[in-house]
Amino acid sequence: MAISHQNHPETLAIHAGQRFDPSTGSIVTPIHQTAAFQFEDARHAEGIFLLKDLKEGQHGNVYSRMSNPTVSQFEERISALEGGIGSVSFASGMAAVASSILNICRVGDNIVASRNLYGGVSNLFQNIFADFGIECRFVDHNDPENFRKQVDANTRLFWGETLPNPLLNVFPIGEVAKIADELGLPLFIDNTCATPALCRPFEHGAHVVVHSATKYICGHGTTIGGVVVDSGNFDWAAHGERLPMMMREDPSMHGLKWAEKFGKMGYLVKLRVTQLRDMGASLAPMNAFLLTNGLETLHLRMEKHCENASKVARFLANHPKVNFVKYPQLSDGNTKRWADAYMGGKYGGMVGVDVKGAMKGGQTVTENLKLFYHVANIGDVRSMAIHPASTTHSQIPSEMRAKAGITDGYVRLCIGTEHADDLIADLDQALSKISV
Ligand SMILES: Cc1ncc(COP(=O)(O)O)c(C=O)c1O
């Protein structure tokens, strides 16, 4: 199959990494449901263990904790779609997020992250990493200079989400990337909610992209997975002083220095070897197969998610039971400007709505929706709704929640690919049940 990274994304989504199986003629890459792989001979086995056989950052296959051909296909495809030099996949988005950071941070280090993050990631950064001795300094990304202000000699990376969930205030990728470049730090972007169909963060200067593949990449709510992609634009060796874990002699691998030995691939090789080999949160081949299938229709689905979400947002904005709507297309100021700059005139599949009746009003809507599933997930072909104040954010005091923009009547809608008129009719009948 003649496929190159010059092909259009829609083409890469179907062909990149595809492995035709000559022994059976199967055009779909088989699910290699095996734990281990046979060595050709003793020299081959020895070479693999010494990482001699590295092709584009892929470890020769030894054991499916580190690599597997079905998983490699998924990794090649997502890295082609993001425009990266390679990727390493994980058992979940959370595992990908945690490993991407633990690969270059240790006790005493700190990271600077946007305050607007998925709740699970905020908790990891604030509480779990604190127990590891890694501090997270949260900043308001509305002023990109806030990132610079928090940096000191132990800062190892910047972190943001392209389209933060649930507030949808788009991250200034280019502005923060510029500051990161000036300081010699890598900018990591969680691109889960935008996906490479709407935004390719590397084109705007980001250095590493992380995904929860569970969401739009999968698209059908069947699979948990995550992935980390490296752009190849960050010179890990040149920044060895800033990122000592990339240049120190690593006792876990014969004392080698990752960035010196593997150059641009150093971060990914280390991620595979030290995080997958030693921490072991590996993506299962069956799950990689399902995620690759999901990628094949990503662009089609995202088109429809965005079209439907825009119709729903405009309907809600004029509804008498609605206080306000959050959707990048309907916002002004930075969010609209950065959405236009980084998401190519598309605004994503999620809509936030603050309804009349505060807490009771929000719960009335989620209870009365008939087509929308009432679940704590996003990025599915099915439409889904949740009331953060009484579920995902219920542990945060009401006043603090409101300050963070999550009011008591706020409902997060994740708009699926059904017909928009059916979704609007369902929302209209649910809103009519609010008694104020
Ligand atoms: C933006 C974002 N990043 C990371 C995650 C974690 O991913 P997972 O649920 O696959 O572990 C999520 C999950 O909702 C998310 O929304």
The ligand as an ORCA input file, in Angstrom:
! r2SCAN-3c Opt
* xyz 0 1
  C      -9.383     15.229     28.468
  C      -9.237     13.884     29.108
  N      -8.000     13.396     29.335
  C      -7.819     12.185     29.916
  C      -8.898     11.412     30.300
  C      -8.664     10.071     30.954
  O      -8.901      9.069     30.025
  P      -9.406      7.569     30.367
  O     -10.801      7.683     30.897
  O      -9.306      6.884     29.046
  O      -8.462      7.013     31.375
  C     -10.195     11.874     30.073
  C     -11.358     11.060     30.495
  O     -12.494     11.505     30.514
  C     -10.374     13.141     29.457
  O     -11.596     13.652     29.214
*
